[in-house]
């Protein structure tokens, strides 16, 4: 029974902390574009420059 006096407040602290972190991330726009990153990783943003003859990197 004495263990409940310590574990229940710790569990509530973790639950409320997780909820507030979720609210913060939602308000800061972390979930606005969920579909975009999975398509963006398929395309290269930078074009590769061809090597000039006679010059090494």
C-alpha distance matrix in Angstrom:
0.0 3.8 5.4 5.5 7.3 9.6 10.3 11.0 13.6 15.0 15.5 17.1 19.3 20.5 21.3 23.2 24.9 26.1 27.3 29.2 30.7 31.9 33.5 35.2 36.6 37.8 39.5 41.2 42.8 41.1 41.3 44.8 46.7 44.6 47.7 49.9 48.5 48.9 52.6 53.3 52.4 55.3 58.0 59.2 59.7 61.8 65.2 66.3 69.4 72.1 73.2 76.6 79.2 79.7 76.5 73.4 69.9
3.8 0.0 3.8 5.4 5.5 7.3 9.1 10.6 12.2 13.5 14.9 16.5 18.0 19.5 20.8 22.4 23.7 25.3 26.8 28.3 29.7 31.3 32.8 34.2 35.8 37.3 38.8 40.2 42.1 40.5 41.0 44.5 46.5 44.6 47.8 49.7 48.2 48.8 52.5 52.9 52.0 55.0 57.6 58.6 58.9 60.9 64.3 65.3 68.4 71.1 72.1 75.4 78.0 78.4 75.1 71.9 68.4
5.4 3.8 0.0 3.8 5.4 5.5 6.1 8.5 10.6 10.9 12.1 14.4 15.7 16.7 18.2 20.2 21.2 22.5 24.3 26.0 27.1 28.6 30.4 31.7 33.0 34.6 36.4 37.6 39.4 37.5 38.0 41.7 43.4 41.4 44.5 46.4 44.8 45.3 49.0 49.5 48.5 51.5 54.0 55.1 55.5 57.5 60.8 61.8 64.9 67.5 68.5 71.9 74.4 74.9 71.6 68.4 65.0
5.5 5.4 3.8 0.0 3.8 5.3 5.0 5.6 8.4 9.6 10.1 11.8 13.8 15.0 15.9 17.8 19.4 20.7 22.0 23.8 25.3 26.5 28.1 29.7 31.2 32.4 34.1 35.7 37.4 35.8 36.0 39.6 41.5 39.6 42.8 44.8 43.5 44.0 47.7 48.2 47.5 50.5 53.0 54.3 54.6 56.7 60.2 61.3 64.5 67.2 68.4 71.8 74.5 75.1 71.8 68.7 65.2
7.3 5.5 5.4 3.8 0.0 3.8 6.0 6.1 7.0 9.1 10.7 11.5 13.0 15.0 16.2 17.4 18.8 20.8 22.0 23.3 25.0 26.6 27.8 29.2 31.1 32.4 33.7 35.3 37.3 35.9 36.5 40.0 42.1 40.5 43.8 45.7 44.4 45.2 48.8 49.1 48.5 51.7 54.0 55.1 55.2 57.3 60.8 62.0 65.0 67.9 69.1 72.3 75.1 75.6 72.2 69.2 65.6
9.6 7.3 5.5 5.3 3.8 0.0 3.8 5.8 5.9 6.5 8.9 10.4 11.0 12.7 14.6 15.9 16.7 18.7 20.4 21.5 22.8 24.7 26.2 27.3 28.9 30.6 32.0 33.3 35.3 33.7 34.5 38.1 40.1 38.4 41.8 43.4 41.9 42.8 46.5 46.6 45.8 49.0 51.3 52.3 52.3 54.3 57.8 58.9 61.9 64.7 65.8 69.0 71.7 72.1 68.8 65.7 62.1
10.3 9.1 6.1 5.0 6.0 3.8 0.0 3.8 5.6 5.1 6.0 8.6 9.8 10.5 12.1 14.2 15.1 16.4 18.3 19.9 20.9 22.5 24.3 25.6 26.9 28.5 30.2 31.5 33.2 31.4 32.0 35.6 37.4 35.5 38.8 40.6 39.1 39.8 43.5 43.8 43.0 46.1 48.5 49.6 49.9 52.0 55.4 56.5 59.6 62.4 63.6 66.9 69.6 70.1 66.9 63.8 60.3
11.0 10.6 8.5 5.6 6.1 5.8 3.8 0.0 3.8 5.4 5.1 6.1 8.6 9.9 10.5 12.2 14.0 15.3 16.4 18.3 19.9 21.1 22.5 24.2 25.8 26.9 28.5 30.2 31.9 30.4 30.7 34.2 36.3 34.6 37.9 39.9 38.7 39.5 43.1 43.5 43.0 46.1 48.5 49.8 49.9 52.2 55.7 57.1 60.2 63.1 64.4 67.7 70.5 71.3 68.0 65.0 61.5
13.6 12.2 10.6 8.4 7.0 5.9 5.6 3.8 0.0 3.8 5.4 5.0 6.0 8.6 9.8 10.4 11.9 14.1 15.2 16.2 18.0 19.8 20.9 22.2 24.1 25.5 26.7 28.3 30.4 29.1 29.8 33.2 35.5 34.1 37.6 39.3 38.1 39.3 42.7 42.9 42.5 45.8 47.9 49.0 48.9 51.1 54.6 56.1 59.1 62.1 63.4 66.6 69.5 70.1 66.7 63.9 60.2
15.0 13.5 10.9 9.6 9.1 6.5 5.1 5.4 3.8 0.0 3.8 5.5 5.0 6.2 8.6 10.0 10.4 12.2 14.2 15.3 16.4 18.3 20.0 20.9 22.5 24.3 25.7 26.9 28.9 27.3 28.1 31.7 33.7 32.1 35.6 37.1 35.7 36.7 40.3 40.4 39.8 43.0 45.2 46.2 46.1 48.2 51.8 53.0 56.0 59.0 60.2 63.4 66.2 66.8 63.4 60.5 56.9
15.5 14.9 12.1 10.1 10.7 8.9 6.0 5.1 5.4 3.8 0.0 3.8 5.4 5.2 6.1 8.6 9.8 10.6 12.3 14.3 15.3 16.5 18.4 20.0 21.2 22.5 24.4 25.8 27.4 25.7 26.1 29.7 31.6 29.8 33.2 35.0 33.7 34.6 38.2 38.5 38.0 41.1 43.5 44.7 44.8 47.1 50.6 52.0 55.1 58.0 59.4 62.7 65.5 66.3 63.0 60.1 56.6
17.1 16.5 14.4 11.8 11.5 10.4 8.6 6.1 5.0 5.5 3.8 0.0 3.8 5.4 5.0 6.0 8.3 9.8 10.5 12.2 14.1 15.2 16.4 18.2 19.9 21.0 22.4 24.2 26.0 24.8 25.2 28.5 30.8 29.4 32.9 34.8 33.8 34.9 38.3 38.7 38.5 41.7 43.8 45.1 45.0 47.4 50.9 52.6 55.7 58.7 60.2 63.5 66.4 67.3 63.9 61.2 57.6
19.3 18.0 15.7 13.8 13.0 11.0 9.8 8.6 6.0 5.0 5.4 3.8 0.0 3.8 5.5 5.3 5.9 8.5 9.9 10.5 12.1 14.1 15.3 16.3 18.2 19.8 21.0 22.4 24.5 23.3 24.2 27.6 29.9 28.8 32.4 33.8 32.7 34.1 37.5 37.4 37.2 40.5 42.5 43.5 43.2 45.4 49.0 50.6 53.5 56.6 58.0 61.2 64.2 64.9 61.5 58.7 55.1
20.5 19.5 16.7 15.0 15.0 12.7 10.5 9.9 8.6 6.2 5.2 5.4 3.8 0.0 3.8 5.6 5.0 6.0 8.5 9.9 10.4 12.2 14.2 15.2 16.4 18.2 20.0 21.0 22.8 21.1 21.9 25.4 27.4 26.0 29.4 31.0 29.6 30.8 34.3 34.4 34.0 37.2 39.4 40.4 40.3 42.6 46.1 47.6 50.6 53.6 55.0 58.3 61.2 62.0 58.6 55.8 52.2
21.3 20.8 18.2 15.9 16.2 14.6 12.1 10.5 9.8 8.6 6.1 5.0 5.5 3.8 0.0 3.8 5.4 5.2 6.2 8.7 10.0 10.7 12.4 14.4 15.5 16.5 18.5 20.1 21.6 20.1 20.3 23.8 25.9 24.5 27.9 29.8 28.8 29.9 33.3 33.7 33.6 36.7 38.9 40.3 40.2 42.7 46.2 47.9 51.1 54.1 55.8 59.0 62.0 63.0 59.8 57.1 53.5
23.2 22.4 20.2 17.8 17.4 15.9 14.2 12.2 10.4 10.0 8.6 6.0 5.3 5.6 3.8 0.0 3.8 5.4 5.0 6.2 8.6 9.8 10.5 12.2 14.2 15.2 16.4 18.3 20.2 19.3 19.9 23.0 25.6 24.7 28.3 29.9 29.2 30.8 34.0 34.1 34.3 37.5 39.4 40.7 40.2 42.8 46.4 48.2 51.2 54.4 56.1 59.3 62.4 63.4 60.0 57.5 53.8
24.9 23.7 21.2 19.4 18.8 16.7 15.1 14.0 11.9 10.4 9.8 8.3 5.9 5.0 5.4 3.8 0.0 3.8 5.4 5.2 6.2 8.6 9.9 10.6 12.3 14.2 15.4 16.5 18.7 17.5 18.7 22.0 24.3 23.5 27.2 28.4 27.3 29.0 32.3 32.0 32.1 35.5 37.2 38.2 37.7 40.0 43.7 45.4 48.3 51.5 53.1 56.2 59.3 60.1 56.7 54.1 50.5
26.1 25.3 22.5 20.7 20.8 18.7 16.4 15.3 14.1 12.2 10.6 9.8 8.5 6.0 5.2 5.4 3.8 0.0 3.8 5.5 5.1 6.2 8.7 9.9 10.6 12.2 14.3 15.4 16.9 15.2 15.9 19.4 21.5 20.3 23.9 25.4 24.3 25.8 29.1 29.1 29.1 32.4 34.3 35.6 35.3 37.8 41.3 43.1 46.2 49.3 51.0 54.2 57.2 58.2 54.9 52.3 48.7
27.3 26.8 24.3 22.0 22.0 20.4 18.3 16.4 15.2 14.2 12.3 10.5 9.9 8.5 6.2 5.0 5.4 3.8 0.0 3.8 5.5 5.1 6.2 8.7 10.0 10.5 12.3 14.3 15.7 14.7 15.0 18.2 20.7 19.8 23.5 25.1 24.7 26.2 29.3 29.5 29.9 33.1 34.9 36.4 35.9 38.7 42.2 44.3 47.3 50.5 52.4 55.6 58.8 59.9 56.7 54.2 50.6
29.2 28.3 26.0 23.8 23.3 21.5 19.9 18.3 16.2 15.3 14.3 12.2 10.5 9.9 8.7 6.2 5.2 5.5 3.8 0.0 3.8 5.3 5.0 6.1 8.6 9.7 10.5 12.2 14.4 14.0 15.1 17.9 20.7 20.4 24.2 25.4 24.9 26.9 29.8 29.6 30.2 33.5 35.0 36.1 35.3 37.9 41.5 43.7 46.5 49.9 51.7 54.7 57.9 59.0 55.6 53.3 49.6
30.7 29.7 27.1 25.3 25.0 22.8 20.9 19.9 18.0 16.4 15.3 14.1 12.1 10.4 10.0 8.6 6.2 5.1 5.5 3.8 0.0 3.8 5.4 5.1 6.2 8.6 10.0 10.6 12.6 11.4 13.0 16.1 18.6 18.1 21.9 22.7 21.9 24.0 26.9 26.5 26.9 30.3 31.8 32.8 32.1 34.5 38.2 40.2 43.0 46.3 48.1 51.1 54.3 55.4 52.0 49.6 46.0
31.9 31.3 28.6 26.5 26.6 24.7 22.5 21.1 19.8 18.3 16.5 15.2 14.1 12.2 10.7 9.8 8.6 6.2 5.1 5.3 3.8 0.0 3.8 5.4 5.2 6.1 8.6 9.9 10.9 9.6 10.2 13.5 15.9 15.3 19.0 20.4 19.9 21.7 24.7 24.6 25.3 28.5 30.1 31.5 31.0 33.7 37.3 39.5 42.5 45.8 47.7 50.8 54.1 55.4 52.1 49.8 46.2
33.5 32.8 30.4 28.1 27.8 26.2 24.3 22.5 20.9 20.0 18.4 16.4 15.3 14.2 12.4 10.5 9.9 8.7 6.2 5.0 5.4 3.8 0.0 3.8 5.5 5.1 6.1 8.5 10.1 10.2 10.8 13.3 16.4 16.5 20.3 21.4 21.5 23.7 26.2 26.1 27.2 30.4 31.7 33.1 32.1 35.0 38.6 41.0 43.9 47.3 49.3 52.3 55.6 57.0 53.7 51.6 48.0
35.2 34.2 31.7 29.7 29.2 27.3 25.6 24.2 22.2 20.9 20.0 18.2 16.3 15.2 14.4 12.2 10.6 9.9 8.7 6.1 5.1 5.4 3.8 0.0 3.8 5.5 5.2 6.1 8.8 9.0 11.0 13.2 16.2 16.7 20.5 21.0 20.7 23.3 25.8 25.1 26.1 29.5 30.5 31.5 30.3 32.9 36.6 38.9 41.6 45.1 47.0 49.9 53.3 54.5 51.1 49.0 45.4
36.6 35.8 33.0 31.2 31.1 28.9 26.9 25.8 24.1 22.5 21.2 19.9 18.2 16.4 15.5 14.2 12.3 10.6 10.0 8.6 6.2 5.2 5.5 3.8 0.0 3.8 5.5 5.1 6.5 5.5 7.7 10.3 12.9 13.2 17.0 17.4 17.0 19.6 22.1 21.4 22.4 25.8 26.9 28.0 27.0 29.7 33.3 35.6 38.5 41.9 43.9 46.8 50.2 51.5 48.2 46.1 42.5
37.8 37.3 34.6 32.4 32.4 30.6 28.5 26.9 25.5 24.3 22.5 21.0 19.8 18.2 16.5 15.2 14.2 12.2 10.5 9.7 8.6 6.1 5.1 5.5 3.8 0.0 3.8 5.5 5.4 5.8 6.1 8.3 11.5 12.0 15.8 16.7 17.1 19.5 21.7 21.5 22.9 26.0 27.1 28.6 27.6 30.6 34.1 36.7 39.7 43.0 45.3 48.2 51.6 53.2 50.0 48.0 44.5
39.5 38.8 36.4 34.1 33.7 32.0 30.2 28.5 26.7 25.7 24.4 22.4 21.0 20.0 18.5 16.4 15.4 14.3 12.3 10.5 10.0 8.6 6.1 5.2 5.5 3.8 0.0 3.8 5.4 7.6 8.8 9.7 13.2 14.7 18.2 18.6 19.2 22.0 23.8 23.2 25.0 28.1 28.8 30.0 28.6 31.5 35.0 37.7 40.4 43.9 46.2 48.9 52.4 53.9 50.6 48.8 45.3
41.2 40.2 37.6 35.7 35.3 33.3 31.5 30.2 28.3 26.9 25.8 24.2 22.4 21.0 20.1 18.3 16.5 15.4 14.3 12.2 10.6 9.9 8.5 6.1 5.1 5.5 3.8 0.0 3.8 5.9 8.5 9.2 12.2 13.9 17.4 17.0 17.2 20.4 22.1 21.0 22.6 25.9 26.3 27.2 25.6 28.3 31.9 34.5 37.1 40.7 42.8 45.5 49.0 50.4 47.1 45.3 41.7
42.8 42.1 39.4 37.4 37.3 35.3 33.2 31.9 30.4 28.9 27.4 26.0 24.5 22.8 21.6 20.2 18.7 16.9 15.7 14.4 12.6 10.9 10.1 8.8 6.5 5.4 5.4 3.8 0.0 3.8 5.5 5.4 8.5 10.5 13.8 13.5 14.2 17.3 18.8 17.9 19.9 23.0 23.4 24.7 23.2 26.2 29.7 32.5 35.2 38.7 41.1 43.8 47.3 49.0 45.8 44.1 40.7
41.1 40.5 37.5 35.8 35.9 33.7 31.4 30.4 29.1 27.3 25.7 24.8 23.3 21.1 20.1 19.3 17.5 15.2 14.7 14.0 11.4 9.6 10.2 9.0 5.5 5.8 7.6 5.9 3.8 0.0 3.8 5.9 7.7 8.5 12.0 12.0 11.9 14.7 16.9 16.1 17.5 20.8 21.7 23.0 22.0 24.9 28.4 31.0 33.9 37.3 39.6 42.5 45.9 47.5 44.3 42.4 38.9
41.3 41.0 38.0 36.0 36.5 34.5 32.0 30.7 29.8 28.1 26.1 25.2 24.2 21.9 20.3 19.9 18.7 15.9 15.0 15.1 13.0 10.2 10.8 11.0 7.7 6.1 8.8 8.5 5.5 3.8 0.0 3.8 5.8 6.0 9.7 10.7 11.4 13.6 15.7 15.8 17.4 20.3 21.5 23.4 22.8 26.1 29.3 32.0 35.1 38.4 40.9 43.9 47.2 49.0 46.0 44.2 40.8
44.8 44.5 41.7 39.6 40.0 38.1 35.6 34.2 33.2 31.7 29.7 28.5 27.6 25.4 23.8 23.0 22.0 19.4 18.2 17.9 16.1 13.5 13.3 13.2 10.3 8.3 9.7 9.2 5.4 5.9 3.8 0.0 3.8 6.3 9.1 9.5 11.2 13.8 14.9 14.9 17.3 19.8 20.5 22.5 21.5 25.0 28.1 31.1 34.1 37.4 40.1 42.9 46.4 48.3 45.4 43.8 40.6
46.7 46.5 43.4 41.5 42.1 40.1 37.4 36.3 35.5 33.7 31.6 30.8 29.9 27.4 25.9 25.6 24.3 21.5 20.7 20.7 18.6 15.9 16.4 16.2 12.9 11.5 13.2 12.2 8.5 7.7 5.8 3.8 0.0 3.8 5.7 5.7 7.8 10.2 11.1 11.3 13.8 16.1 16.9 19.1 18.5 22.1 25.1 28.0 31.1 34.3 37.1 40.0 43.4 45.5 42.7 41.1 38.0
44.6 44.6 41.4 39.6 40.5 38.4 35.5 34.6 34.1 32.1 29.8 29.4 28.8 26.0 24.5 24.7 23.5 20.3 19.8 20.4 18.1 15.3 16.5 16.7 13.2 12.0 14.7 13.9 10.5 8.5 6.0 6.3 3.8 0.0 3.8 5.8 6.9 8.2 10.2 11.2 12.9 15.1 16.8 19.3 19.3 22.9 25.8 28.4 31.8 34.7 37.5 40.6 43.8 45.9 43.2 41.3 38.3
47.7 47.8 44.5 42.8 43.8 41.8 38.8 37.9 37.6 35.6 33.2 32.9 32.4 29.4 27.9 28.3 27.2 23.9 23.5 24.2 21.9 19.0 20.3 20.5 17.0 15.8 18.2 17.4 13.8 12.0 9.7 9.1 5.7 3.8 0.0 3.8 6.0 6.1 7.1 9.1 11.1 12.5 14.3 17.2 17.7 21.3 23.9 26.5 30.0 32.8 35.7 38.8 41.9 44.2 41.8 40.1 37.2
49.9 49.7 46.4 44.8 45.7 43.4 40.6 39.9 39.3 37.1 35.0 34.8 33.8 31.0 29.8 29.9 28.4 25.4 25.1 25.4 22.7 20.4 21.4 21.0 17.4 16.7 18.6 17.0 13.5 12.0 10.7 9.5 5.7 5.8 3.8 0.0 3.8 5.6 5.5 6.0 8.8 10.5 11.5 14.1 14.2 17.8 20.5 23.3 26.7 29.6 32.5 35.5 38.8 41.0 38.5 36.9 34.1
48.5 48.2 44.8 43.5 44.4 41.9 39.1 38.7 38.1 35.7 33.7 33.8 32.7 29.6 28.8 29.2 27.3 24.3 24.7 24.9 21.9 19.9 21.5 20.7 17.0 17.1 19.2 17.2 14.2 11.9 11.4 11.2 7.8 6.9 6.0 3.8 0.0 3.8 5.4 4.9 6.2 9.0 10.4 12.6 12.9 16.3 19.2 21.6 25.1 28.0 30.6 33.8 37.0 39.0 36.4 34.5 31.5
48.9 48.8 45.3 44.0 45.2 42.8 39.8 39.5 39.3 36.7 34.6 34.9 34.1 30.8 29.9 30.8 29.0 25.8 26.2 26.9 24.0 21.7 23.7 23.3 19.6 19.5 22.0 20.4 17.3 14.7 13.6 13.8 10.2 8.2 6.1 5.6 3.8 0.0 3.8 5.6 5.8 7.4 10.0 12.8 14.2 17.5 19.9 22.0 25.6 28.2 30.9 34.2 37.1 39.3 36.9 35.0 32.2
52.6 52.5 49.0 47.7 48.8 46.5 43.5 43.1 42.7 40.3 38.2 38.3 37.5 34.3 33.3 34.0 32.3 29.1 29.3 29.8 26.9 24.7 26.2 25.8 22.1 21.7 23.8 22.1 18.8 16.9 15.7 14.9 11.1 10.2 7.1 5.5 5.4 3.8 0.0 3.8 5.5 5.6 7.4 10.8 12.2 15.7 17.7 20.1 23.7 26.2 29.2 32.4 35.3 37.8 35.6 34.0 31.4
53.3 52.9 49.5 48.2 49.1 46.6 43.8 43.5 42.9 40.4 38.5 38.7 37.4 34.4 33.7 34.1 32.0 29.1 29.5 29.6 26.5 24.6 26.1 25.1 21.4 21.5 23.2 21.0 17.9 16.1 15.8 14.9 11.3 11.2 9.1 6.0 4.9 5.6 3.8 0.0 3.8 5.4 5.7 8.2 8.9 12.4 14.9 17.5 20.9 23.7 26.6 29.7 32.9 35.2 32.8 31.2 28.5
52.4 52.0 48.5 47.5 48.5 45.8 43.0 43.0 42.5 39.8 38.0 38.5 37.2 34.0 33.6 34.3 32.1 29.1 29.9 30.2 26.9 25.3 27.2 26.1 22.4 22.9 25.0 22.6 19.9 17.5 17.4 17.3 13.8 12.9 11.1 8.8 6.2 5.8 5.5 3.8 0.0 3.8 5.6 7.4 9.2 12.1 14.5 16.3 20.0 22.6 25.2 28.5 31.5 33.6 31.2 29.3 26.5
55.3 55.0 51.5 50.5 51.7 49.0 46.1 46.1 45.8 43.0 41.1 41.7 40.5 37.2 36.7 37.5 35.5 32.4 33.1 33.5 30.3 28.5 30.4 29.5 25.8 26.0 28.1 25.9 23.0 20.8 20.3 19.8 16.1 15.1 12.5 10.5 9.0 7.4 5.6 5.4 3.8 0.0 3.8 6.8 9.6 12.3 13.7 15.6 19.3 21.4 24.3 27.6 30.4 32.8 30.7 29.1 26.7
58.0 57.6 54.0 53.0 54.0 51.3 48.5 48.5 47.9 45.2 43.5 43.8 42.5 39.4 38.9 39.4 37.2 34.3 34.9 35.0 31.8 30.1 31.7 30.5 26.9 27.1 28.8 26.3 23.4 21.7 21.5 20.5 16.9 16.8 14.3 11.5 10.4 10.0 7.4 5.7 5.6 3.8 0.0 3.8 6.3 9.1 10.5 12.8 16.4 18.7 21.8 25.0 27.9 30.5 28.4 27.0 24.7
59.2 58.6 55.1 54.3 55.1 52.3 49.6 49.8 49.0 46.2 44.7 45.1 43.5 40.4 40.3 40.7 38.2 35.6 36.4 36.1 32.8 31.5 33.1 31.5 28.0 28.6 30.0 27.2 24.7 23.0 23.4 22.5 19.1 19.3 17.2 14.1 12.6 12.8 10.8 8.2 7.4 6.8 3.8 0.0 3.8 5.6 7.1 9.4 12.9 15.5 18.5 21.6 24.7 27.1 24.8 23.5 21.0
59.7 58.9 55.5 54.6 55.2 52.3 49.9 49.9 48.9 46.1 44.8 45.0 43.2 40.3 40.2 40.2 37.7 35.3 35.9 35.3 32.1 31.0 32.1 30.3 27.0 27.6 28.6 25.6 23.2 22.0 22.8 21.5 18.5 19.3 17.7 14.2 12.9 14.2 12.2 8.9 9.2 9.6 6.3 3.8 0.0 3.8 6.6 9.7 12.6 15.9 18.8 21.5 24.9 27.2 24.7 23.6 21.0
61.8 60.9 57.5 56.7 57.3 54.3 52.0 52.2 51.1 48.2 47.1 47.4 45.4 42.6 42.7 42.8 40.0 37.8 38.7 37.9 34.5 33.7 35.0 32.9 29.7 30.6 31.5 28.3 26.2 24.9 26.1 25.0 22.1 22.9 21.3 17.8 16.3 17.5 15.7 12.4 12.1 12.3 9.1 5.6 3.8 0.0 3.8 6.4 9.1 12.5 15.2 18.0 21.4 23.5 21.0 19.9 17.3
65.2 64.3 60.8 60.2 60.8 57.8 55.4 55.7 54.6 51.8 50.6 50.9 49.0 46.1 46.2 46.4 43.7 41.3 42.2 41.5 38.2 37.3 38.6 36.6 33.3 34.1 35.0 31.9 29.7 28.4 29.3 28.1 25.1 25.8 23.9 20.5 19.2 19.9 17.7 14.9 14.5 13.7 10.5 7.1 6.6 3.8 0.0 3.8 6.3 9.4 12.5 15.2 18.6 21.0 18.9 18.3 16.3
66.3 65.3 61.8 61.3 62.0 58.9 56.5 57.1 56.1 53.0 52.0 52.6 50.6 47.6 47.9 48.2 45.4 43.1 44.3 43.7 40.2 39.5 41.0 38.9 35.6 36.7 37.7 34.5 32.5 31.0 32.0 31.1 28.0 28.4 26.5 23.3 21.6 22.0 20.1 17.5 16.3 15.6 12.8 9.4 9.7 6.4 3.8 0.0 3.8 6.4 9.2 12.3 15.4 17.8 15.7 14.9 13.1
69.4 68.4 64.9 64.5 65.0 61.9 59.6 60.2 59.1 56.0 55.1 55.7 53.5 50.6 51.1 51.2 48.3 46.2 47.3 46.5 43.0 42.5 43.9 41.6 38.5 39.7 40.4 37.1 35.2 33.9 35.1 34.1 31.1 31.8 30.0 26.7 25.1 25.6 23.7 20.9 20.0 19.3 16.4 12.9 12.6 9.1 6.3 3.8 0.0 3.8 6.4 8.9 12.4 14.8 12.7 12.5 11.2
72.1 71.1 67.5 67.2 67.9 64.7 62.4 63.1 62.1 59.0 58.0 58.7 56.6 53.6 54.1 54.4 51.5 49.3 50.5 49.9 46.3 45.8 47.3 45.1 41.9 43.0 43.9 40.7 38.7 37.3 38.4 37.4 34.3 34.7 32.8 29.6 28.0 28.2 26.2 23.7 22.6 21.4 18.7 15.5 15.9 12.5 9.4 6.4 3.8 0.0 3.8 6.4 9.3 12.1 10.9 11.1 10.9
73.2 72.1 68.5 68.4 69.1 65.8 63.6 64.4 63.4 60.2 59.4 60.2 58.0 55.0 55.8 56.1 53.1 51.0 52.4 51.7 48.1 47.7 49.3 47.0 43.9 45.3 46.2 42.8 41.1 39.6 40.9 40.1 37.1 37.5 35.7 32.5 30.6 30.9 29.2 26.6 25.2 24.3 21.8 18.5 18.8 15.2 12.5 9.2 6.4 3.8 0.0 3.8 6.4 8.7 7.2 7.5 8.1
76.6 75.4 71.9 71.8 72.3 69.0 66.9 67.7 66.6 63.4 62.7 63.5 61.2 58.3 59.0 59.3 56.2 54.2 55.6 54.7 51.1 50.8 52.3 49.9 46.8 48.2 48.9 45.5 43.8 42.5 43.9 42.9 40.0 40.6 38.8 35.5 33.8 34.2 32.4 29.7 28.5 27.6 25.0 21.6 21.5 18.0 15.2 12.3 8.9 6.4 3.8 0.0 3.8 6.3 5.7 7.9 9.5
79.2 78.0 74.4 74.5 75.1 71.7 69.6 70.5 69.5 66.2 65.5 66.4 64.2 61.2 62.0 62.4 59.3 57.2 58.8 57.9 54.3 54.1 55.6 53.3 50.2 51.6 52.4 49.0 47.3 45.9 47.2 46.4 43.4 43.8 41.9 38.8 37.0 37.1 35.3 32.9 31.5 30.4 27.9 24.7 24.9 21.4 18.6 15.4 12.4 9.3 6.4 3.8 0.0 3.8 5.6 8.2 11.0
79.7 78.4 74.9 75.1 75.6 72.1 70.1 71.3 70.1 66.8 66.3 67.3 64.9 62.0 63.0 63.4 60.1 58.2 59.9 59.0 55.4 55.4 57.0 54.5 51.5 53.2 53.9 50.4 49.0 47.5 49.0 48.3 45.5 45.9 44.2 41.0 39.0 39.3 37.8 35.2 33.6 32.8 30.5 27.1 27.2 23.5 21.0 17.8 14.8 12.1 8.7 6.3 3.8 0.0 3.8 6.7 10.2
76.5 75.1 71.6 71.8 72.2 68.8 66.9 68.0 66.7 63.4 63.0 63.9 61.5 58.6 59.8 60.0 56.7 54.9 56.7 55.6 52.0 52.1 53.7 51.1 48.2 50.0 50.6 47.1 45.8 44.3 46.0 45.4 42.7 43.2 41.8 38.5 36.4 36.9 35.6 32.8 31.2 30.7 28.4 24.8 24.7 21.0 18.9 15.7 12.7 10.9 7.2 5.7 5.6 3.8 0.0 3.8 6.7
73.4 71.9 68.4 68.7 69.2 65.7 63.8 65.0 63.9 60.5 60.1 61.2 58.7 55.8 57.1 57.5 54.1 52.3 54.2 53.3 49.6 49.8 51.6 49.0 46.1 48.0 48.8 45.3 44.1 42.4 44.2 43.8 41.1 41.3 40.1 36.9 34.5 35.0 34.0 31.2 29.3 29.1 27.0 23.5 23.6 19.9 18.3 14.9 12.5 11.1 7.5 7.9 8.2 6.7 3.8 0.0 3.8
69.9 68.4 65.0 65.2 65.6 62.1 60.3 61.5 60.2 56.9 56.6 57.6 55.1 52.2 53.5 53.8 50.5 48.7 50.6 49.6 46.0 46.2 48.0 45.4 42.5 44.5 45.3 41.7 40.7 38.9 40.8 40.6 38.0 38.3 37.2 34.1 31.5 32.2 31.4 28.5 26.5 26.7 24.7 21.0 21.0 17.3 16.3 13.1 11.2 10.9 8.1 9.5 11.0 10.2 6.7 3.8 0.0
